[in-house]
Amino acid sequence: MEQSKAIIMDVQTTTISFNDIYTSYYRKAFLFAKSYVHDDLAAEDIASDSLIKLWERMKEEEIAYVQPLLLTILKNKSLDHLKHDEIKRNVFDNLTDWYHQELDMRISNLEACDPDEIFSDEVTRIVQETLHSLSEQTRRIFEMSRFEDKSNKEIAEIMGISVKGIDYHISKALKELRVTLKDYLPLFYFFFYFH
């Protein structure tokens, strides 16, 4: 207590050490910051940073009233912390809202998925039209791969081209089907993509 009075009354002296300031004000600074930020680690940082700033100011100029200056520094640093927390919370809330909307959409789409629709005339027609729009070689390679369950190596031997060539034709067919079945993408992946 004596030390605290000495700092308040004799601020003109340049012999005040940071240790004196820390010993006199740390606990008050910590409790003040904690009462607003509700986080021990953040309050410790705010208190320490504020005391360092106070000490630096005291080295630069004469401070008539130390406690009001310290309180101002603490207030500003606590406000900065809370505003930063608010920004983080808003970003998190937006991400959470987006995630919930996206999740609701996936649930809704899955609930609306009708297995009978998978084999509907519409989907069959789209697949057939897409395959017939491809070159004969690409269509034949894709049909052997996806409908006849042949390996790329087997198809390469039958067609007399390299396995890389087979990969190219299958990728080309998948790209076309992905576009034409854009409204049925889950079905596209289910039936054609992974082999």
N, C-alpha and C positions, 0 to 999 in steps of 0.2 A: 504494500500500500504506500509506504514511504517513497519507494522508487517511482511509482505512478505519479505521485504529487510532484516529485522532483522534475519529472519530464514535463508535466503540465506547466509548472511555474518557471522552469529554467530552460526554455526551448532555445534561447539564443546561444547557449553553449555548444561548441562543436565537438565536445567530448562524448556525446551520446552515442552509444554503440547500438548496432542492430540488435544485439542480445538484450539490451535494456528495453528497447521497444517491444521486442518479441515477448519478453517475460511480462511486461506490463499489460500488453493489449491482446495477445494471441487468443486467450480464452474468450474474452468479450467478442472479438472479431469472429471467431469460430461459431459461437452461439448465435450471433446476429445472422450470419450467412445461413447457418443450418435452419434457422426458423423460417427462412424463405425458400431455400432450395431443397430442403428435406432429403439431403443426401450427405452423409458424413464425409465421404472422400471429396466431393465437390466443395463442401464447406471448408475443408482443410486447405484445399488449393486456393480458394477465394481468400481465405484469411491470410495465408502465407503471402500470396501475390500482393494483397492490399498492404500488408506491413512492409514489404519490400518497396512498394511504390511510395508509401509514406516516408520511409527512411531516405529514399533518393530525393524526395522533395525537401526534406529537412536539411539535407546536405547542400542543396542548391540555394535555399532561401530561409529566412527566418519565419517560423510558423508561430503565430501568437496563440492559436488554439488548436491543439493537436487532435483532440477527440472529434470535433465537427468535421475536420478534414478527413480523418480516418473513416468516419461514418459515411461521408460522401463517396469515398473511394469504394468502400464495401458495398454501398447501395448500387453504384454503377456496375461493378463487377458481378454482383448478384443478378442485376437486371440483364446484363449481357448473357449470363448463363441461362436464365429463364427464357429469354427470347430465343436463344439457340435451341433449347429444349422444345420450345413451341414449334419451331421450324421442323425439327426432327419428328415431332409427333404428327404434324400435318402431313409430312411426306409419308410417314408410316400409315396414317389413316387413309391417305389416298391410295397407297399400295394395297392396303387391306380392302378398301372399297372395290378396287379394280379386281383383286383376287376373288372376292365374293361374287361380283358380277360375272366374272369369267367362269367361276365354279357353278353358279346358278345356270348359266347358259349350257355348260356341259351336262349338268344333271337334266335340264329340260330337253336337250337334244337326245340324250340317251333314253329318257322316258318315252320320247316320241318315236324312237327307233322301233320299227315294226319288222320283225324277222321275215314276215311274208313279203314285205316290200323289197327285201334284198333280191328276191327272185322274180320281181315284178316284170311285166312286159316292158315297162319304161326303161329299167336298168339294162335289161337284156338287149333292147333295141339300141341303146346308146353304145354299149360295148361292141355289138356287131357292126354298127355303122363306123365306129372308130377304127376297129380292126380292118374293115374293108377299105378304109381311106389310106391305109398304110401300103407300102410296096409289098408285093407278093412275098419277097424274101423275109422282110421284117415281120409280116403277119405270121408266116409259117414258123419262123424261129420262136416267136412269142407263144404261139399255140402249143408247140412242142414243149416249151419250158413250163408254161403255166397250166395247160390242160392235159398234157400227156405225161407230165412229171418227169421229163428227161433232164439229165444234168447238162450243164453247158459243154462239158467235154463230149458227151454223147452227140449232142446237136452239132457240134463242130465237125465231128467225124461224118455224120450224115450229110451235112451241107457242104463239106469240103472247104471250110474256112477256119480261121484261127479262133481260139476261145475269146480273144480280145474282140474279134469281129462279132461274135455272139453277144458279148456284153454290150457292145454298141447298139445292136439291133433291139435288144431287150430294153435298154435304157430309153431308146427312142420311142418304143411302144408305150412304155410306162409314162413317159412325159406327155404323150398325147392323151392317154386315158386319164391322167391326173387332171388335165384341163377339161375334158368332156364330162368327167364324173365329179366336177367341183362341188356339186350339190350333194354328193354322196361320198365324200372323202373317207369317212370311216369304213364304208364298204370297199372302196378302192384299196385301202390299206389291208383290210381283212383278206380280200381275195387275191390281190395281185402283187402287192409290194414285196412282202418278205417271202423268200423262197429258199 
